[in-house]
Amino acid sequence: MLVLGAYDGVSALSKLIAMKTRSDKTHVSVIQLPDDVVDRSGQILWHRLQSSLNTCPVWEAWGSLFKPSLNRVHKRVGIHDGHTPGTMIHLLRVDPAFGIRLNEATAVAFLDSRVGTKYDWLGLHRWNVNSPKGDDSRLFCSEYGFLAFIAYGAPLLARTRAEAVSPADLYRSSILTELISTRTKGEKGDSK
């Protein structure tokens, strides 16, 4: 099962995004959880969910003001890798009530195909000033997450261009429902 991770970031870049969007949701990732975190009736099995958070694949487009070598799409292990300890993360899944037919294999293939793609600083700037995007070969976090959920079969927002989407927009998608909110732990990461 793929879920959207929506972060209440603490970095300098996150604070700038929060001011622009007037939202605490400043970063997103796509997380692959094992299917067994939900039972047949759709109930969340909390112990399985919690234990999977340390080992699940996480894809995210990462922009770092202070570490240019990190400015790209990453595939990481676990929700804590790279994030400042104590950062709030909200995990949201496609609400089963919508009956949307999902294709996890297609979405994972898309996500994997973009690992290593450069971070789209110019696109982020254009998003900030509401200008059309020019370079489709680069990605920023919410653009990447938006496109991944389209590949998954769950367009999160109607009539919206990927390069115009903020983390807060994705968090507010009407087809998502929250699984859990938790905080990252571990050593200080790349400060998203």
C-alpha positions, 0 to 999 in steps of 0.5 A: 500500500502506498501512502503520502507522508506529509511533514511539518518541516522545521528547516529554513526552506520548510519555514519559507514554504509554510509562510507561502502556503500558510500551512504547517505541511511543508514536505511530502514523500511517498511511502510503501507500507506492507499490505499486512498493516491493514486486516481484511476488514480494513482495520489498521493493525497498529503494531505492524504499522509501527514496526514497518515505519523503520524499514519501509521504502520512502521516495522523496524529492529533496532540496537542501539549501546547505548540502547541494549534493542532496538536491535530487530524488532519493529512495530511502529506508524508513520514515526517519532517514534524513529528517530532523528528530521530532519532525511531525509526519502524517501518513495518509492513504487513499480512502477505501470508501472511494473504491478507487482501483489502485496499481501499486506496481505501476506507481513503484515503477514510476517512483523508481524510474525518477530516483536520482532526478535533480531537484527542481529549484527553478520549478519551486521558485516558479510555483512560489510566484505562480508561473508556468514551469519550464523544465520537466526533467527536474522535480520538487517534492509535491510535484513528485508525489502528485505524479506518483499518485496519478501513476497509482491510479489516484489523482489527488487533485482534479484539474491541477498541474503537477508543478502548481501543487504544494504539500498542503494541497496534497495533504488536503486532498479529499480522497486521502484519509489519515492513517497515523501521525507520528514523529521522526526519531533518530539522529539529526538528518538533512533537516527537512 
